[in-house]
């Protein structure tokens, strides 16, 4: 019998977007062959914006399944840095 443990990775980062600090919540999706994170943040009205980031090559990129605000798209490099930093320390 083989037992395999997968570590859950969840973290929150404050990232400046559209002139203010916003709380971005990251969660690694386990059990898939590809590396994938879900990310969520609230907009100015309190609505949750959810999107996925997938590792392509050496970089984490936003998967656009829905239209996202420009302030989310323009911070893709910061999200990549946050994920890489968390994976290094965990």
C-alpha positions as MATLAB code, in Angstrom:
seq = 'XXXXXXXXXXXXXXXXXXXXXXXXXXXXXXXXXXXXXXXXXXXXXXXXXXXXXXXXXXXXXXXXXXXXXXXXXXXXXXXXXXXXXXXXXX';
ca = [
       0.000    0.000    0.000;
       1.460    3.355   -1.075;
       0.504    6.434    0.892;
       1.140    9.776   -0.717;
       0.765   13.065    1.108;
       0.136   16.291   -0.783;
       0.745   19.468    1.105;
      -1.983   22.110    0.860;
      -0.636   25.539    0.018;
      -2.795   28.562    0.814;
      -1.613   32.095    1.436;
      -2.719   35.711    1.311;
      -0.703   38.638   -0.036;
      -1.404   42.353    0.068;
      -0.632   43.726   -3.388;
      -1.081   47.317   -4.514;
      -3.514   47.414   -7.433;
      -5.371   50.400   -8.857;
      -3.848   52.722   -6.270;
      -4.699   50.751   -3.129;
      -3.685   47.618   -1.249;
      -5.865   44.627   -2.009;
      -5.924   41.229   -0.352;
      -5.265   38.440   -2.855;
      -5.926   34.870   -1.663;
      -3.975   32.087   -3.388;
      -4.692   28.354   -3.167;
      -2.811   25.578   -4.936;
      -5.046   22.982   -6.557;
      -3.796   19.462   -5.769;
      -4.490   16.296   -7.683;
      -4.063   17.649  -11.207;
      -1.184   16.909  -13.517;
      -0.583   20.575  -14.298;
       0.390   23.123  -11.674;
      -2.535   25.428  -10.951;
      -3.425   28.123   -8.404;
      -6.808   29.721   -7.837;
      -6.743   33.379   -6.855;
      -9.530   35.536   -5.481;
      -9.835   39.207   -4.556;
     -12.711   41.574   -3.941;
     -13.375   44.661   -6.044;
     -14.448   48.094   -4.788;
     -18.065   46.945   -4.431;
     -17.193   43.818   -2.460;
     -17.766   41.396   -5.356;
     -15.336   38.475   -5.488;
     -13.169   38.193   -8.579;
     -11.833   34.679   -9.058;
      -9.327   33.468  -11.633;
      -6.741   30.747  -12.163;
      -3.002   30.895  -12.725;
      -1.151   28.086  -14.464;
       2.571   27.445  -14.727;
       3.714   27.700  -18.327;
       7.450   27.313  -18.716;
       9.063   29.224  -15.857;
       6.204   31.653  -15.340;
       2.766   31.680  -13.721;
       0.216   33.122  -16.160;
      -3.441   34.092  -15.738;
      -5.898   31.777  -17.487;
      -8.577   34.038  -18.912;
     -11.852   32.149  -18.782;
     -13.747   35.367  -18.109;
     -13.190   39.077  -18.617;
     -11.018   40.445  -15.817;
     -10.540   44.061  -14.750;
      -7.402   45.716  -16.112;
      -6.000   46.177  -12.592;
      -5.962   42.367  -12.227;
      -4.385   41.700  -15.628;
      -1.716   44.372  -15.188;
      -0.473   42.772  -11.938;
       0.229   39.333  -13.391;
       3.980   39.725  -12.802;
       3.389   40.507   -9.109;
       1.190   37.414   -8.737;
       3.950   35.348  -10.356;
       6.471   36.728   -7.833;
       4.141   36.052   -4.889;
       3.593   32.416   -5.924;
       7.285   31.782   -6.560;
       8.232   33.339   -3.213;
       5.709   31.195   -1.337;
       6.834   28.002   -3.090;
      10.462   28.765   -2.147;
       9.691   29.137    1.558;
       7.249   26.230    1.860;
];
